[in-house]
Amino acid sequence: MKRLITAKSWWPLLAAALLLLAGVAAVAAHASTAHQGATTSVTVDTSSPPNSLDPQSGYTVSAGEADWLAYTPLLTYAHKSGVAGTQVIPGIAMALPTITDGGKTYTLTLRAGLKYSDGTPVVAGDVKFAIQRALKLNWGASSFLMPIVGAQAFLDGKSTSITGITTNDAKRTVTFKLTSPVGDFSNVLAFPATSPVSQKTPLTVQTTTMPPGVGPYMLENVVPNSSYELVKNPLFASFHIPGIPLGHIDEIKFQIVSNNLTEAEDVLDNRVDAFDVGDAVPATLLQQIQKQASDRFAKETVASTSYFFLNQRIPPFNNVLAREAAAYSIDRSDLARLAGGFVSPSCYFIPVGIVGHPTVPCAYPSPNIAKARALLKQAHLMGAPVSVYAEAKSPGQEEGQYYASALKQAGFDPTVKLVDPAIYWTTIGNVKTKAQTGMGGQFLDFPAPDDFLLLIDARNIHPTHSNNFGNVDDKWIQSQLVKLEAVPSSKLSTIAKQWAAVDEYQAKKAYTIVWGSAELVKFFSDRIDFSSAVFQPLFFNDYSTWQLKS
């Protein structure tokens, strides 16, 4: 029997229906809002984990790419491709520094209202603390901080602070006094390692929880040698810092993969959104990528140096004849082919495009095995055992094995030691390892010759985290570095020949064996807007400019 809907029973049902419709509408509206504000995420494969993501310790390509966006220094670089990206701009400082006292005093003022990603206010004293922390942690380019008055005394434990850095929290000012003028000191203040961190930050390298910073992104979910994430910093937009993008992607997730082939296939098939900029695309896949993904793949020329270090402190390379024999043993064209065509043969530290690049012929035209063997016999070092260090990944391991075979032809007795990329640089940079020779490399930190020659600067020799892997300590080189670094960057061209002379001298001494200059890869999935993504000349993939296709 059907129930009749009388006037008395009709109203409660209508009210319930209206409430139900209202609830459905509310849910739909919430769903629409949630969709509009949904978290955007991309994934990046890398086979070279950062040496450290701690801003005062990180000094590899992958570390720089991430730290640049999480830690903004007093000064920074334009978020632009090409030469325009080498321009120094104000970061957390209100303006470029006021330089006085003949180039020996730099004064800067912090922007008002700055806060770390955890909401803690930034004070001027944090900048001094961060620089002191970088010295204590043996940051890879710490030699650039040593011209600050009192830096050496602080490092030696003779002072509790760097006296040449004075700060005023109330006025937000930071002043640097240098022992002598340094032409590119503004570039030094643009290293992420000089960006402020809270003075409560431990004086030990942080491995899983990174110090809060001032940047468009924050580092989160760090699992060493496995994965890490850049997540948008919700506070950064309120600082209104000109020239620094706020970022379009909410999360950039990095995952460490075991080999380059897997990495390249993941991106080609759109399972992952980006290929590690520092890796070489496997030769077996290059043609397919260029054919199927030509609109999302490009080679980017950057100023860089690939070389073999030779440890001057221990046999056999404390003997110049042994170093010369090693220099004669290699074929730079063969090494370039092993790198998959992503390296141009070269024999000087200062690369093409940087002031001071030598144009004279190589000091040791190679290969010349007969000459190498004659030199080794002259030194009475035939059969000398040599450990050859290389990264345990392609193409590094193939390059290391080739180098070992070349040394064997010259008369050495080499043993290849392949090291996990996660610990390679700290391994060869530790004096206890006693690495005799191996692979080294340098990408552009700032557009000046001393950015490359820092790798043979005695001020960069440390018990651990050393960047001068060959322990080169030459008095003439040191005197030239001090003299030439004092010239303002605007006048670099006037001393180009003098910089070139330093590079030619170190090559003739066979302190290093430079073999090439690399090209890097910009390779994305088809989700990423390729044309709008900036390839920054110092930090490479600028994730803050990435956008998903609409």
NUNU-519588 format. One record per atom (N, C-alpha, C): x, y, z. Coordinates in steps of 0.02 Angstrom, whole numbers, plus 50000, padded with zeros to 5 digits. Atoms other than C-alpha are relative to their C-alpha. Example, Ala and Ser with C-alpha at 12.3 -4.5 7.8 and 13.67 -1.06 7.14 Angstrom:
500454994150000506154977550390500455006050000499584994149997506844994750357499615005550037
//
This chain:
500424994150000500005000050000500445006250000499604993950005500695016949948499815004850055500114994949948500895030250079499865006749966500174993650028500025046450037500425005550031499614994349974501055062550053499515005650013500464994749981499945074350146500405006450011499664993649988500345092650176500424999750063499655000449937500895088150350500664996149994499395004250006502145074550295500475002549945499604997650059502765083650135500565004850021499504994949982503705097850223500654997150028499375002949975504955087250324500414996749945499625003250054505395077350167500345005049955499714994850042505665093150065500615003150034499444997049963506765100350201500614995449999499445004750001507795084550207500334999849932499735000050068507985084750018500435006149987499614993850009508555102750020500674999650037499385000849962509825098750155500494995449963499585004750036510445083950053500325003349940499744996550058510635094649897500545005050019499504995149976511545107949996500654996550018499405003849982512735094750063500394997849939499685002150063513065088049888500365005849968499704994150030513405105649826500635002050038499424998149960514585108949971500594995349985499475004950016515545092849935500305001449932499774998650067515635097249751500445006249999499604993849997516255114749790500674998650031499385001649966517555107749909500464996149953499605004050046518105095149778500305004449946499754995450051518255108949648500575004150027499474995949969519285119749767500624995850011499435004449987520365105049815500384998649936499675001450064520685101349631500415006049978499654993950020521155119449595500635000950041499424999049958522355119349741500404993750011499665006549991522995101549717500755000949998499274999749998524825098549755500294997549934499655002050061525895098049598500674997150019499405003549981527355086149603500354997349938499605003150053528775080549488500554995850033499485004549975530115067249507500625000549957499364999550034531945068549462500434994050018499535005549989533115053649441500715002950005499294998149996534935055849493500414994050020499565005449980536355043449500500595002750041499464996949961537495055949589499695003750059500304996649943536815059849762500445005850023499604994449975537365076349841500514997650050499525001749948538945075449944499715001750068500364997949940537865084450073499495005149979500504994850012536285094850074500035005550053499874994849950536865104450227500325005849963499754994550041537165121850154500735001750011499304998449985538845124050240500474994049986499595005850016539455107150177499934997949927500135002150069538665104050006500455003549950499584996950051539835106649859500064995449939500025003750062539315095649713499425002749959500534997450044538155098749565499314999150030500675001349974536645090449643499875003750066500074996149939536965099049810499845007349984500094993050018537075116149728499315001349971500664999050030535475113949626499465000650053500515000049948534475110449783500115005750050499864995049949535335121949909499885007149975500104993350028535225136949792499285002450010500714998249994533325136449807499754999950072500215000549929533245132649994500365005050044499594995649959534585144650056500235005949957499824994050039534695162349986500525004050038499484996149967536325171450027499865007549996500064992850006536605190150041499925002149927500044998850072536885190349854499864993449965500145006150037536355177949722500085001449926499934999250072536265175549534499325000349967500624999350038534945179949406499754993149978500305006350021533745165749368499875000249925500034999450072534135166449183500484995149968499555004450038534935155549051500585004049971499454996950036536595159148968500395005050043499574995149967537765173549009499615004250050500414995849955536325183349089499964996950070500055003449936536295170249227500615000750044499404999049959538045174849285499995006850035500064993449968537445192149342499854999250075500125000049928537575194649531499455005150015500554995649981535965202049604499924999650076500135000549928535415206149783499574993850016500405005649976534755190849877499615002350061500344997649940534245193450058500275006950020499774993149988535255209750055499575004749959500434995250034534325225350004500305002449935499664997650059535635230149875500684996849995499315002350006537345225749809500435003550052499614997249944538735229249935500295006949986499624993850003539485246149971500734998050012499305002049995541355243649940500445006150012499574994349981542595255150026500704997550018499335001649976544385255650092500414996549945499625002850055545135251949922499824992949982500235006850016544105236249899500074995150056499905004649944544445229050072499424999750049500585000149955542775232950157499364999649960500655001050032541055226750103499465000650053500554999049952539475232650191499334998649965500655001750027537735225550162499475000550055500564999549954536025227650242499484994849982500515005150013534775213450260499325003249989500704997850009532985215450201499634999250067500395000149938531735218750340499504994249998500545004949993530565205250404500154993049976499835006650024531525190050344499904994750054500095005649954531085173350425500234993649966499855006650026531715155750407499354996349986500605003850018530525142650340499614997450060500375002149939530085137750520499715005950037500294994049970529565155750560500475003950045499524996549958531115160550660500285006249964499734993950032531685178550624500754999249983499304999950020533335180650530500335006350028499634994149975534625192150611500695000149966499364999150035536245199050541500544995350026499505004449971537285188750662499994993049973500055006850028536655172850578500464999249940499565000350058537675177150423500714998450023499335001349973539285177650525500054992950025500005006849974538825161450611500054994949943500005004650056538505152850444500704999449968499335000150031540205157850374500504996550046499575003649953541085152050532499854992549999500205007050003540105135850521500294996749937499735002750062540655133450340500754998450007499295001249988542475134850394500104993950045499945005649953542235122650537499834993449966500215006250033541405110050421500424998449938499565001150058542815111250291499625000249934500364999050063541655117450154500505000049942499545001250055542415113349984500355006149971499694994050028542765131349930500195004950056499874995649943543255138050101500605004549990499434995650013544865145450029499775007049981500264993450020543775159549960499805004350061500174996349939543335164350140500615002350038499404998749960545125165250201500265007249996499784992950000545455183450144499645004350052500344996149948544225189150280500465000550060499574998949942545195196750424499794995450057500145004449942545305184050566499764993149982500265006550019544705169150463500514994550017499495005049986546355159850480500074998750074499945000749928546475163250666499414996050028500595003749978544695156750689500074992749981499935006850023545055141250586500524996250041499465003149961546635137950686499834999450074500205000449930545685139450851500315005350044499694994649962546615155250902499515005650017500514995049987545015165550903499324996550000500665003149996543215161550948499535002549946500424997550055542535171550801500445003149947499644996650054543035179250636499945007550012500024992949980543505196950687499855004649943500124995750058543355203650511499285000349977500724999550015541465200950508499665003150060500374996749947540465213250612499275000749979500714999850016538575213150623499635004350051500444996249957537205223950695499294997749988500665002950009535565214950721499465005449995500504994750000534585230950756499985003749932499964996550064535195239350597500014995349940500005005250052535245222950499500615000449955499414999150042537005226650437500524994550012499455004749997538445214850398500595003349963499404996950030540205221550365500574995049999499435004450009541675211650297500625004149989499354996950011543475217450313500484994749975499545004750031544745208950201500725001950012499294998649990546615207350223500295003649939499804996750062546825212950042499404999749953500585000150045545625216949900499924993349964500175006150037544755202049819499495002049947500414997450054544045206249649499324996849993500655003450008542655193249652499694998250067500285001749935542175193849836499245000350000500735000050005540385198149787499754993249978500195006850020540325181149701500044995150058499925004349941540935173149862499375000650044500604998849958539445180949953499374997449967500585002950034538305172549825500004992450004500005007249988538805154749874499444998350050500505002149950537345145749961500314998550068499675001549936538625140950095500055006050045499964993949959538665159150153499315002550021500684997949981536775160050173499894998950075500075000649927536195162550353499624993850021500395005249965535605148550466499985002150073500084998349929535025149650646500634998350039499405001149959536425150950774499914994150047500115006249962535635135850859500174993849960499835005750044536155124950712500644996650025499405003549976537395111550767500615001249954499384999250039539215113250712500244993249975499855006450032539135096150632499574999649937500375000750063538575091150458499344996550012500665002849992536705087950458499854995249942500095005150051536185072350365499284998649981500715001650016534295070150378499545006050009500424994049989533535086150448500435006149987499594994250020534215101550360499795006350038500174993749966534305118650443499495003949960500474995750036532835129950400500385005749965499674994750038533325142750267499515005249976500424994950033532675157750172500044998749926500005001550071532185152249998499304998149978500665001950024530705148049887499814992850015500135007049984530895129749935500334998150066499725002949939531305119250089500214992849984499795007050007532255102750099499664995850052500365004449954531215088850175500094992749980500005007350012531145069850189500674997749971499335001850024533025067950166500194993150026499755006749983533575049750163500674999449964499344999950033535465049950130500104994349950499855004650054535965041549967499404996149975500615003450022534155036949933499515005049967500494995350027532985051849911499975006350042500114993749964532565069749960499495004049960500524996050032531265082949919500125007550010500064992749994531135101549884499255001550002500714998449990529465107949949499945007650006500084992750000528815125649925499965002850071499994996549936529135137450071499435005050001500584995550001527455145950112500145007150023499844993349974528315160850196500375004349950499534996350042529465165850054499665005649960500344995150043528185175249947499925006750035500124993849963527905188050085500615004650003499394995949997529715194150072500095004449938499994996050062529465200749894500715001749977499314999050022531275198249842500025000149924500004999650073531485204349662500494995049969499555004250039532225192349536500034992850021500005007049977531925176249635499304997149992500665003050011530465165749569499744996550062500315003349943529235158949695499934992549989500075007150017529145142249604499294998349980500665002050024527695134249511499824993050024500115006949979527905116049564500034999750076500025000449927527445111949744500534995450029499525004949975528585096849765500444997549944499535003250046530145091149674500324994350039499765005949965530575073449726500594997049963499395002850029532325066649696500094992850025499885006949981532695048149694500664997749969499365002450022534405040049681499904993449964500075006150040534475026949543500704996949991499375003750001535815013949513500415001149937499604999350061536295017449333499675004949951500224994950048536155029949190499494997349951500465002850049535225018149074499294999950027500674999949968533775015749194499745007150005500184992949992533775034349225499745002949934500194997350065533685038649039499354996849975500615003450022532345025549002499395002650038500554997449959531275032049146499735006649972500204993450026531265049649072499714999349930500245001050069531055044048891499294997450000500675003149997529525033748940499535003750046500434995649959528835047749052499804997150067500115002549932528935037649212500295004850052499664995149958530075051049285500055006449959500054993650035530105069649243500665003249979499374996950020531965073749229500594995450011499385003749998533665066149197500525004250038499484996649963535145070449309500455004049953499634995550044535995085449229500744998249995499295001649998537715079049278500174993349970499885006650029537515061949197500045000249924499965000750073537955056749020499474995049977500505004650027536555048948918500374994149968499675005850030537065031048873499995000349924499944999650073537675030148693499494995649966500475004750030536515015348660499295002949995500684997249999534995026348694499975007049970499974993050022535565043348629499625001249936500334999150065534965041348450499244999550007500725000849990533255035248506499705006150035500254994149965533065049948626499975006049953499984994350046533575062548493499454999549948500535001050050532285054948375499315000650031500675000349971530815051948492499845005950047500124994749950531055066248617500395006349983499594994250022531895079948515499745006650028500294993849974530695093048586500095000750075499904999749928531205089148765500714997750020499315001949989533065085548748500465005149968499514995450028534545097248725500664999250036499344999749970536415097948755500145007250019499854993349976536965112948858500755000650012499284998949991538755119348845500115004250063499854996549938539445124649013500765000250009499284999649984541155130249075500154994750053499845005549954541905114849157500674997149983499355003250009543485104749178499974992850026499925006949979543735085849183500754998550000499285001049993545445080149243500154994050044499755004949954546485067249334500475003550049499544997149951547305072649497500584995250011499395003849986549065066849543500255002150068499844998349931549485066149728500755001550008499304997849996551075076349754500364997950064499715001349934551345070649933500294993050008499785007049992551635052149906500254997349933499765003150062552545041249778499424997049961499434997850040552585039849633499955007249975500124993750033551835056649586500295006050037499594994649971552915066649705500635001149956499464999450048554165064049563499725002849935500264996650059553905075949417500044995649937499945004450058554515062849292499424995049996500575004549998553135050949347499365003649978500594996150020551845064749326500015001249924499944998950072552505068649152499844993749961500145006450033552435050249105499244998749998500735000949998550605049449160499665004749951500304995150046550215065149060500074997949927499885002250069550955057548902499594993749983500295006650012549985041148924499295000249971500725000050017548185046648890499885002849930500254997350063547245050148728499345003650016500594996149982546005064248758499404998549955500555001650045544975059548606499664993550020500295006349976544735041948673499565001250061500394998549939544145048748840499355003649981500604996450021542935060548752499484995249971500465005050028542185045748657499684995850055500275003849944541985036048819499455003850036500504995749968540995050848886499385000849957500604999950042539725047948747499935006249957500034994050041540185063448650499775006150038500214994349959539735074848795500605003750030499394996749977541535080748820500415002249940499534997650051542655091548711500704999550028499325000749975544505087248727500325006850017499674993849979545525100348820500594998150044499425001749958547165101348916500165005450050499874994849951547005116949024499425000750048500504999549947546085120149187499495005449986500474994550014545325136849139499674998549933500325002250061544015131849010499865005649950500204995250051543505140248849499415004150025500544995649978542395155248884500145003650065499814996749938543255159949047500655003849988499414995950008544525174049052500624996350025499385003349981546285167049054500104993249970499925006550032545985151348951500615000249953499414999950042547685147248873499844997849928500095001750070547795146248684500624996549970499395003350023549535138448672499884992549996500095007350005549735119948625500094996650068499945003949938549625106548760500734999050019499325001149975551175104648868500244993049985499825007050012551135085748843499514997149948500435002950052550375081048674499974992550010500075007049983549675063848698499574996549947499555004149959549745049548682500704999449969499325001350021551605046548673500294994950049499825005349953551885029848758500754999050004499275000849999553705028648706500335005250045499734994749957554065045348789499834998750073500215001449932553075040348943500444994750032499605005549973554055024148965500735002350012499314997549992555715033148940500055004250064500004995849940555275045649077499964995750063500085004249941554745031949197500644996150014499365003449991556365022449167500525004850029499534994949975557345038549196499905001150075500174998949930556455040349363500094993650042499925006449966556805021949407499344997950034500665001449972554935019549432499594995149957500375005050039554495006049306499694994950048500365004749958553184994849384499745002850065500234996949938552735007449519499254998950009500725001049989551045002749597499635006650007500404993850000549685015749574499274998150010500725000849991547895016249641499655005449959500374995450044546695024149514499285000250025500684999249971545085030949592499515002649947500534997850046543475032749492499324998450031500685001349977541605033349523499744993549972500285006550020540715016649515499345001049963500584999150043539505022149379500255002049931499824998050068539525024949192499885007549990499415002750033540425033149109500635000550042499424999049958541575036849257500434993850008499605006049989542065018849286500374998049936499655001550062542475016349101500595004749988499454995250006543515032249101500584998350047499495002049952544435026449257500384993949976499685006150025544765009449180500455001549940499574998050057545415017449020500645003350026499414996649972546585028649122500494995050029499565005249971547245013449215500364996149946499685003750054547565004349052500545004249966499494995550029548505019548984500615000350045499444999949953549565020349142500404993449996499665006550004549955001749123500464999949938499584999750060550585004648945500625004250012499434995649986551705018449013500514996750046499535003549957552485006149135499814999850074500235000349931551505008749296499654993350013500395006049981550634994549390499365002450035500604996949972548875001749413499484995150027500585003649973547404995449517499425004950003500594995650001545685002849487499614999150064500415000149939544705007449643499365003949985500644996950014542875010649603499645001550065500314997749937541975020649737499285002249986500714997950005540105023249763499985007649991500044992750012539655040549692499805003950062500234996549940538845044849859500575002150046499444998549955540535044749947500655001349963499384999450039541765047149804500415006150021499624993849990542235065349836500285000450071499744999949932542405063450024500554994850009499485005149996543445047749997500665002649974499374997650028544735055649883500235006550034499834993849965544665071649986500224998950072499775001749932545185062550145500734997949997499285001350003547065062450177500154992750019499875006949978546935045250259499914994949943500105004550057546375037550093500654998949961499375000250037548075041550016499894998149927500155001250071547305041649842500575002749957499434997850040548755042349719499795003949938500254996450059547765047549565499284997949989500705001550013545985047849502499655005649965500414995350037544585057349423499795005950042500254993949968544145075249466499615004049949500384995850046543025088549393499775006350035500244993849973542435106249415499525003349951500484996050038540895115549354500035007250026499974992849985540695134349355499635001850064500314997049941540365142349526499885007449988500084993150022540645159849461500495001249942499614999450063541385166349296500675003550010499324997349989543195168949347500494994250002499515005550004544805158849325500164996850067499825002949936545125156649511499484995050025500505004949983543505146749523500224993049979499755006550022544405132849430500684998550032499335001249972546175135149495499984999050076500055001649928545515133249673500184992750013499865007149992545785114749642500754998550004499285000749988547675117549645500245005450048499854994849951547605130849781500164996550067499795003249938548575125549937499545001650058500474998249947547275134450044499414995250002500555004950001546065120649994500234992950017499775006449975547115106550067499764999350072500275001249932546205099450221500074992650016499985007249982546295083050319499414996249972500605003050029544515079450262499665005249957500384995650044543375086850129500465004749960499544996050040544895093250035499755000249928500154999550071544595099649858500634999949957499365000450034546435100049813500234992850007499905007249991546475081249787500724997949989499305001650013548265081349722500485003250049499584996649950548905091549870500545004449968499544995450035549705104149751500145005950046499794994549956550685116749854500635003249970499454996850037551745127849742500035007450019499944993249975552405144249811499875005249946500114995050053552395153049643499265000549983500724999950013550595147949609499645003950054500344996649945550075153949781500105007649996499874992850005550915170949757499605003249944500384997350057550065173149589499255000250016500715000149983548355168249656499835006050044500134994449955548455181249795500025006649961499944993850039549025194749673499435001049951500504999450053547785191149534499295000350028500674999849971546285188249648499815006950026500144993349975546455206249709499735004649947500234995750055546015213249537499244999649995500745000150005544165218449524499774995949940500255004250054543115206749419499865004049936500134995850059542705221349304500625001149957499374998950036544545221849254500354993449985499705006650012544825203149229500364999749933499715000550067545185205349044500715002949997499344996950001546715216049085500554995550025499505004749973547575201449172499904993049973500145006550029547005187349059500644996149987499375003550016548795183349005500334997450064499695002249938549355182249186499654993850028500375005949979547975169949229500194994149956499815005350046548405159949074500694997350017499325002149982550225159549130499994995150059500055004549942549725151249295499774993149976500265006450024548735137849203500534996449958499475003050041550145134849078500564997250044499485002149954551385133549221499824993450035500205006149964550365120549318499964994149952500045005450049550095110549158500714997349984499315002050015551965110549120500304996050058499775003649942552315104649298499644993250008500425006149997551035090749266499714999050069500345000649936550175094649429499324996549993500645003350015548555088649347500044997849926500085001950070548065080049184499295001849979500664997950024546615089749110499874996649933500145003650063545745080148972499365002449964500594998050036544095088648931499575005150035500494995449974542675100848955499314997349981500625003950009540915093748975499435004149971500674997450017539225096748897499514996550046500505003049956537715093849007499344999049962500635002050033535975087348969499405003250033500654997849978534285095548983499504995249967500415005450025533085080948966499414998950048500605000249958531285080949032499494995249971500595003650024529685070949022499565005049962500434995550038528305077848914499495003650043500434996249954527405084449070500265007150011499674993649984528665098749089500005004649940499954995050053528565114748987500745001449987499284999850013530305113148910500255007149987499774993450022530405130648837500055005150057500004995149945530055139949001500484998150056499555002349948531275129749107500705002949989499354996850005532855139749138500564995050013499395003749987534545131049121500525005150021499584994949971535575141949237500744998149994499315001950015537445142649195500414997850061499635002049940538005140149377499654994450038500375004949960536615129749456499604995249956500285004650049535965121249297499244999850003500745000350000534165115049318499725004750053500304995249954533245129749395499284997850013500655003049987531775120449472499475005350015500504994949984530955136749526499675002849937500304997650062530595140449341499604994649964500365005550032529855123449299499245001050005500734999850000528015122849250499744993749965500335005550034526855108649205499615002849941500394997850058526045109749035499265000450019500724999149983524255115949046499584994849964
//
